[in-house]
Amino acid sequence: MKKHLTLKFGAIIFAVLSLFVLLMPNIGVVYAQTDAETNCKASILIERSTKKVLKENNCDERLPIASVTKLMTILLTLERISAGEFGVDDVITVSENASGMGGSQIFLDANAEYKIGELLKSVIVASANDSSVALAEHIAGSENNFVKLMNEKATALGLTNTNYANCTGLPSESGYSSARDQAIVLNEVLNYDLYHEYSSIWLEDFTHPSGRTTQMANTNKLSRFYDGCIGGKTGSTNQAKYCLAVGAKRNDMELISVVLGADNSKARFNIASNLLNEGFSEYCAKNIFDASCVKDKTIRIKGLDRVTHIAPERGYSIICKKDEQPNYSLNYNLPALLTEVKTGEVVGNVEIVVDGVVVDRINLLSTETHEEASLFDYIKQITQ
């Protein structure tokens, strides 16, 4: 009897602990770190707004990246939706070529019509190869033509260690990229609200025109299990091993971590999580320029006993270690006089100088409207 009660009590404790693990809030590290899980071929950690590299390991090495390739497919699709070339509710007919793609897929029906938004969602959430090719064919007429657009965009973004061979990331001898380059691509993708709408989905049914459904599960486990995750893309093949590009935001700072060639799936999530954790614990965004910096700066209006006040177009923060005092200066370029000015008009700029290098120029705007002085205004000035 005593043994029976002990076993029953143990079962209750196990059940309670299991429920606690399932319901516990998002955590920073997904998997316990082991020596076997810390190895990968390349990695990088960057801050989003400045693209400053905080940590890196072989970040420029050319490597296969598996389905992380789809970040570029996603980006080109998002750009065209944003430009109004087509909408998420527009439908396209899926070719037999697209529906027949192997690997990860959503099992599209050939010659059936699907909404573009649903296809894009399945690429972002479930890494669907068939949907990727369907979108590529719609945008460029063929996957080969779409790959040309991918490489043109890579050049425009300054990706020096990237060559796309297809839109899916399926194994190809001529396809490669680097951790640094993929951090740049993810940084672009994260600019789109539609991407965040889809990437935040954990589980969802994909409904086909015939009425059948395919369940989509987010391949990026950090979207649910990392506090502050704002999106990402996984990939794995025998050649590329396990890859991940992921972004996260905490305390007004956004970081991107890329891991290529990890030994197993747990390892890629573990390495990326640890990189992000180190970044958030060691670095911060120190605000050095905002509206308070120009509150006492004014510009005189010619012929009038008036001045216009100014405001910055945006602020600026320096990403540095928490115990570091940044070395910076602000160089203002403002005219002594203005003949006339309108609210919101650019009247000058400020140069942000960090460690002796100009890293940014921010426009300064008038907060008031002043008409050009009249003859009466000039006479008034003389007679006063």
Secondary structure, 3 states (H helix, E strand, C coil): CHHHHHHHHHHHHHHHHHHHHHHCCCECCCCCCCHHHCCCCEEEEEECCCCCEEEEECCCCCECCHHHHHHHHHHHHHHHHHCCCCCCCCEEECCHHHHCCCCCCCCCCCCCEEEHHHHHHHHHHHCCHHHHHHHHHHHHCCHHHHHHHHHHHHHHCCCCCCECCCCCCCCCCCCEECHHHHHHHHHHHCCCHHHHHHHCCCEEEEECCCCCEEEEECCCCHHHHECCEEEEEEEEECCCEEEEEEEEEECCEEEEEEEEEECCHHHHHHHHHHHHHHHHHHEEEEEEECHHHHCCCEEEECCCCCEEEEEECCCEEEEEECCCCCCEEEEEECCCEECCECCCCEEEEEEEEECCEEEEEEEEEECCCECCCCHHHHHHHHHC
